[in-house]
Amino acid sequence: MNKHGSICPLDSEVKAVEQAVSDIEGALKSISDDILDENCKMMGEEQGKEVARDEKHRRLKGVMRVGAFARSLMLRGECTVDLVLMCTGRPTAALFHDIARRMPAKFEELSSEVVYNVSQEVGSAAILVISQVEDHRVQVTLTLTSTEMRDKPSPELILADQEAGVLHRPSCLAALAALRHTKWFQMVAQGLPSCSILMRVLKDICRRVPAWGVLNSWILELLVQKSLTSANPDYTRPGDVFRRVMECVASGIFLPGGSGLQDPCEKGVADASSLSAQERVNITLSAQHALRLVAFGKAHLVLGVDPLPLPGAKREPATAGEKVRPEEGDKTGNETIAEPDAKRPRVAAEGTPE
């Protein structure tokens, strides 16, 4: 719990992110209304009669939160947010630029205290909004997409998309997948015992340990869900569920021939962990090493925190000129859960140890 408290976002960070997201959502709602009114007026001029303001003519349907912010899994210092803007039809570059052009004026109407910088990355169908709230820099990535992007591409459809200037299809599909992942986590995994605590601790390990850095948040969520649903029902404490996840990885869940992690949000059988053979070996050895450290009372080395003092023991401060003996580990006293390179087997291209 001490570790979790040290990586939880500060209240000021959460407040800054919430303000930025609220302003962006308000600006997009106003832009959506403006585009709807303009479309109805244009249709009325073409038809020679007044066209009623109907929701079926709305181009921008809504904005959804995805990623760590939507799951309440932000880490300290992680002031980044992902949003997905759903469009009625296939989003085009013209619509993309129109939205980005309107946003600065809307921000001035909504908030006079915060300055928002808007930039465009049309190649990834994303609008970047950066703000500085007090001492925190908040970055929001807004990706445009539509359910129509799921249509199987045919030569005729590809040609039509090119002529209409439809945005990058893989980026739009990735945004739809992020929506499915967020909904799955909120419905299936979020209610599991100590899930939020465990996810934050594992994300911190992924930032510190290279062997774990290959795992993205989606793989971690699937790993935690599978580990906890197959564990003893009495495993509710954070320490128990953390050890359970390490046991699953150490047993070879990522190795070839292991049970693997099936993606529940995709049709058919799809392995969510697209790792190389060497990466699978590295993370398995790292988990085995972490379990040994925990078994010998060195969990602080795994978590990256200071060791807890022994019950009733008093540690005398070092006197002037006295050297403090480092913790048992490497020569610097900084042992990690990464397995030493000398002990790590190398994997050939075929996926078998050399």
N, C-alpha and C positions, 0 to 999 in steps of 0.2 A: 504493500500500500504506500510505503514511503516513495518507492520508485514511481508509482503512478502519479502521486502528487507532484513530483518534480517535472513530469513531462506533460501534465495537463495544461491547456492554454490559460493564460491569464484572463481575468475578467475584462480588462481593458482590450485585449485582443479579440475576445468574443464580441464585445460591444462594437468595436471598429468594423469587424466583418459583417455583423448583422446590419449595421447602418448602411454599409456599401451595398449589400444585397437588397435591402429594402428600397434604397434609392434607385437601383437599377431596375428592379421589378416595377416600381412606380413609373419610371421613364418609359419602359416597354409597354405598359398598359396604356399610357397616353399616346404613344406612337401608334399602337394598334388601333386605337379609336380614330386617330387622325387619318390613317390609311383607309379605314373602313368608310369614313365620311367622304373621302376623296373618290373612292371606288364607286360608291352609290351615286355621287354627283356626276361622275363620268358616264356611268351606265344610263343615268337619266337623260343626259345630253344626247347620247347615241340613240336612245329609244324615243326621244321626243316627249317624255313624260317623267314625272317625279317617281323615283324609285325609293321605296321605304327602306329605312335603316334596319337591315336584317342580318342576324348573326351568321347566316350561311355565306355571306359575302366577305366575312372577316378573313384576312390573310394570315394574321398572327394569332394562333389559337391559345397559347399560354406558355409560360416559362416554368421549368421544373428544376429543382435543386438535385444535384447528384454529387458523388464523391464523398470525401471525408466530412464536409460540412453538413450534408444531408443526413449522414449517419451519426452525427455527434461524436466523431472520432478525430477531431483536430488535435495536433500536437502543439506544444509550446513553440512559438516562432513560426508556425506554419499558417500564415495568413493568405492562403490561396483558396479560391472557390471555383467550382465548375457549375455552370448553368447550361441548360438545354432549352432552346427556343423552338417550339413546335410550329410548323407552318402548315397551311391548308394544302397547298400543292407542293411540288418539288421546288425547293428554294433555289433562286437564281442569283447570279452575281449582282444584277440590278437591284433586287430587293435587299441584298446584303449591304451594298454601298448606301442605299437609301436609309436603312436603319442606322448605320454608323454615322451618317451625316446628321441625322436628327438628334442623336443622343446628347451631344454637348449642350444644346439649348434647353433640353428637358432637364438636365442636371442643374442648370442655373435656376430654373423655376422651382425645383424641389428643394435644393440645399444651397445656401449662399456661403456656408462655412467651409465646406469640403470642395476641393478642386479635383475633378476627374479628368484623366487623360485617356482618350479613346484612340486605339490603333486597330488596324485591320490586317488580318492574315487570311486573305481570300483562298489561298492554297489549301488551308486546313479548315475552311468554313467557320472561322472563329473570329470574334471581336474581343479584343483585350481591353479591359477597363482597369486602370490603375489609379488608386487614390491614396492619400496620406492623411490618416486620421490620428491626430496627436503624434505619437512616436511610432506608429505602426503603418507599414506599407502593405496595402491590401491589393491583391491582384485577382481579378475575376475574369474567367474565360467563358465567353458566351458562344455556344456552337449552334448553328441553325441546322435543322433537319426536318424530315417529314416521314410519315409511315409509308408514303408512296415510294420511298427510296428502296424499300424491300423488294420491289418488283424485279424479277429476274431480267437482267439486261439482255436485250436482243440487239442485233445490228441496227434495226430501225429505231429502237429506243435510244441507243447510244448516239446515233446521228441527230435525233431530235433534241437530246440533252445538250449536245455540243452547239447546236444552232440557238437554243434558248439560253445558253450560258448557265446551265445547272451547276451547282457547287460540287466540290470533290466528293464523289460517292463514298469511298471508304471512310472519310471523316464523318459523314452523315450517318453511316451505319454504325460507326463506333459510338456516336452519341446515343443512338437507339439502344445499343447494347448496355451503355452506362445506365440508362433508364431502367432496363430490365434488372440489372445487377442491384440497383438501389432498392427497387421494389422487393426483390427476393430477400435482401438482407433485412429490411424492415419487417417482413412477414415471417421469416424463418429463423434467422440467426440472432436478431437483436434481443430476443427474450431469453436466450440461453444464460445459464449462471455465469456471472463475471465476464460476460462476452466483451463488453466495452473496455473493461480494464485490461483484459488479455490482448485485445486487438491493439491498444495503444502501446503496450509493452513490446509486442512483437514488431510493430512498426518502428519502434525505437531501435530494436536489435537490427532490423534491416538497414537502418541508417548507419550503424556503427560497425557491423561485421560484414565484410565483403561477400562471404559465402551466402549470406542471407539477402544481400542486396538485389539478387536476381528475381526475388519474389515481389510481385505487385500486390496491391491491396486486394484485388479480386481473388487471387490465389490464397492469400492469408485468410480471407473470409471463408472460403470453401474448406480450407484446412481446419480452421477452428470449429466450424459447424460439424464436420465429419468426426473430428476428435471428440467433441463433447457429446454428440448424440450416441456415440458408441462406447462412452465411458460409464463407469459405475455411477448410478444415480446419486450416490453420496458425495460425488465430486462437485462441490459447490464453492469451496474456498478458492481464492485466486491462485494460491500456491499449488493446489491440487490440479486445477485445470491447466496451469502452465506446464507442469510436469507431464500431464497427459499429452499435450501437443508435442512436446519434445520426444516422448516415447513413440508417437506415431511416425514422426519424421525419422527417428533413429532406427525404427524397425524396417525402413526401406520403402515407405509409401511412394517416394519419388523415383526409386530405382526401376530400371527395366524389369518387367515381370511383376512389379508390385501392383497394389490395388489402384493406385493413381487417384486423381481427382477429376471426376466427370462434371462437365459444365451443365448445370440444370436449366440454364436459360437458352440453350441451343438445341436444335432438333438433332436427333440421332445421338450417337456416342462420340463425344468430343472431349479430348484431354485438355483441361484448362491450363495445365502447367507445361508450357512449351519451352522446356529447358534442354540444354545440351547434355550429353552423357557426362562430361566432366563436372558441370554445374550440379547435376543430381548427386554425384559422388561427394562433392565438396559439402553440400548442405547436410547430407546424411552423416558424414563424419563429424561435422560441427555439432549436430544435435547429440550424437553419441558422446562427444567430449563434454558438452554442457551437462548431460545427465551424470557423468562421472564427477564433475565439479559439485553439482548439487548433492550427490550422495556423500561426498566428503566434507560437507558443510561450507562450501565455497560458492554459494548461490550469488553472493555479491559480485563475483567476477563475471558471472553470466549477465547480470542485470546492469553492470557498470555503475555500482554504487559503493559507498564506503561500508566496510563490514560492521555488523552490529556488535556492540560491546558484550562481553560475556557477563552472565548474571553475577552480580556482586563483585565484579572485578573493577579495579580502578587503574587507569592507565596514567602513569606519572608523566608529566610533560618533560620533554628533552631539555637538558641543561645546556648552557652555552658551550659550544664546541663539541657537543656529543652528537654522533651520527645516529640517525634513526634507521633501524633495520627495516628494509622493505618487506612487503608481504611475500609469502612463499609463492613463487611463480618463476617468471623469467628474471634476468639480471636486473631489470629496471623495476621489478615488482608489478608490472602491468600485464598480467596474463589475461587472455581473452578466450572466447569460446571457439575461436577459429583454430582448426587443427593445424599444427606446424606443417609447412610445405614438405619437409623431409619425410614426414610420415604419411602424406597424402598420396595414394596411388594415382598414377596418370592413366587416362582412358584413351585408347586408340580411337580412330575414326569409326570403327565398327561398333563401338560401345562396350568393349571388353577391356579389363585392366591389362596394361602392358606388362 
